[in-house]
Amino acid sequence: MPNTASKKKTQVSGGPERRRELLDTAAEVFAAQGYNATTVRKIADAAGMLAGSLYYHFDSKESMLDEILSTFLNELWEGYDAVLGAGLGPRETIEALVTESFREIDRHRAAVAIYQKESLHLVDQPRFGYLVDSQRRFEKAWLGTLERGVADGVFRADLDVRLTYRFVRDTVWVAASWYRPGGQHSPEEIARQYLSMVLDGIAVRGPEASGERGAGTGRS
């Protein structure tokens, strides 16, 4: 995916820390109110500054959104590419991709929420064409891993890989709607719970399961 964050030169530079703070504020406003409903004035109000002062750092709200999304996707693909290039088995690759996804939700929760809400509308704009490229790469990475797992006998032969991909994708990324950084569970802990449910299910199997069913019958 092209590094759009580095190729855009239209924004006026400011201090990097202040710039990051403003982007974080803008991301929260975009995520909460939607891109179209958000004005530069609303972002400036949330940042505690005049709207005119915001233009010192960015030339438009579109530039802010572009940098928010491209920064998130660039970091996501750095992590994904490291996983895909590590030579792991199919199951280990799925586990690592899920874990990396939750780490990105932890780092860029608002950006993930924006991506989910706005990407279908943004892909029609030339400036955001990289979203289509990223979506294609994302699908290829997940489907390829699932197909390899079926071929290697790691995953069930009757597995519908496309349906599984959509289920895992939506199950993981919807967490951006409720996840809050610094909460009770770390991204890695949440990933482990998700992976346990996705890969192993939630029903107890074997003798232990029989005991549970017997106990349940006795109580009814």
N, C-alpha and C positions, 0 to 999 in steps of 0.2 A: 504494500500500500504506500503511495507517495507520502512523503513527510510534509503534509500541508502546513503544519505548524511553523516550519522553518521557511517555507517558500513564500508565505504571505508577508509582504513588506509595506502594506498600506497603513498599518497601525503606527501611531506615534509612540516611541518607546518611553517608558518611565522606569522607576526603580523596580527591579525584579520582584522584590517582596511585596510591594504595594500592588503591582500588576497581578500577582498571584492572588492576593486578597480580593481584589476587584473581580477577578474571574470566578473565584469561589462564591462570592456574593451573587454574581450574575447567574451562575449555575443554579443556585438555590431558588432564585426568583423564577428563572425559566422553568425549572422542574415543578414549582408550586403553581404557577399561573399560566403556563403554556407560552410558547415562543411568540405567537401572534398577539397575545394579550399583553405581553410585556413591552413596556416602552423604556427608552433610555432614562427618562425621568424616574420611573419606578426603581430601576437598578441604582441610580444615583441616590435616591431617597434611602434605599436599603443600605447603601454604603456610607451614608451620612455626608454626602457632598452635593454640590450643585451639578446639574446636568451638563453644563458647559465644561466643568472641570473633568468630567469623565471622558470628554472628547480629547483631552490631552493625552490619554492613554490608548484610546481605541477610536477608530473613525466611524464605527457603527455598531449596532447590536448584532448584526450579522457577523462582523469580524470577531466579536466576543464568542458567539456561538460556535463559529468555525474553530477557534482556538481551543475551546472547551472540549469539543468532540474529537478533534484531531489529536490532542494531547492524550486523551483517554485511549483512543484506538491505537496510537503509536505504542503506548506503554503495554496495552493488552497484547499486541502482537510481538513485542519483545519477549514477554513471558511465554506466549504460546509457541513461538518459534524455538525457544530454548527447550520446551517440552517435546515438541515434534522432532527435534534434532537429537534427542538424547538416546535414541535407540531402545526405548522402553517397549514392553509387551503391550498388547491392546488394552487389557484391564488397567495396567499401571499408567498408560497414557490417558485413559479416561479419568482416572483418579487425579492425575496431575493437572489436567485441564480444568476439572471442576474446582480443584483447590485454587488454581491460579485465577479462575473466574471470581471466586469469593474474595480473593485478595484485591482484585480490581474494584469490586463493589465497595470494599472497605475504603479504598483510596479515592474512588470517583463515584460515590453513590448518586449524587445529583446528575452527573453526566450520563450515567447508565439510565436513569429515569428519563432524561431528555431524549436519549437515543431511542428508547422504547416508544415514547409518545410521538416523536417528531420525524423519525427517519423516513417513514413512508411518504411524507410530504416534501421532505428536503431533497430526496434523491432526484427530483425533477429539476433541481437548480444546478447549473453547471459547477458552481463553486463547491457543491457537496457531492460531486460524482464519486469521490473516494468511498462514500458509504456503500455504494453498490459493490465496489471491488472488495471491501472488507466483508460484506455479507457473503459473497461468493467464496472467499477464502475460508471463512468460518464454517460454512456448510461443507466444503470439501474436506476440511480437517476432521470434523466430527464424523461425517459419513464414511470417510476413508478408514478411520480407526475402528468404527463399528463393523464395517465390512471385513476388515482384516481379522477382527476378533471372531466373526462367524466362520471365516475360512480356516482359521487356526483351531477351531473347536473350543475356543475360550467362551464364546457366547452361544446361545441356543441357535440351532440350525433354522428354526422356524421364526426367528426374530425378524420383524419388519423394521429394517434399519432406519428408514426415513421417519416412520412414526416414533421410534425410540429417540431419534435425534431431536425431533420437535418436542417431545415430552421432557427430555433432559434439559434442553435449551430453555424452554419456558419455565420449568421448575426452578432452575438455578437463577435466571436473571430477574424473575419476578420478586426475588428477595430484596431488590433495591427499593421496593415500595414500603418495606417494614424495617429493614436493617438500619441500625444507627451505629456508627463507629464508636468504640469505647464501651460497648454494651457488655452484657454478662459473658457472652461467648466470643471467642476469637474467630476470625474467618476460617482458620484451619479446623477448629472444633466444629463449626457449622458444616463445613465441607465433609468432615468425617461422618456426621449424622446423615447428611443427604446421600452420601455414597452408600452408606449401609442400607438405606431404604431403597435406593435405585438398583443397586447391584445384588442385594441379598433379600429384599422385601422386608415386610414388617411382621409376617406371620412366623411363629415358632414352628420348626420342623422336627421330625424324628420323634423319639420317645417322649421328649419334653412336651411336644405339642399334644400328644395323646393324653398325657397327664393333665394338661390344662383343660382339654375338652371334657375329660371325666369330672374334674373338679367343678367346671361350670355346670354340667348336668346335675350334679349333686345339689348345687345351691338353688336350682330353679324349682 
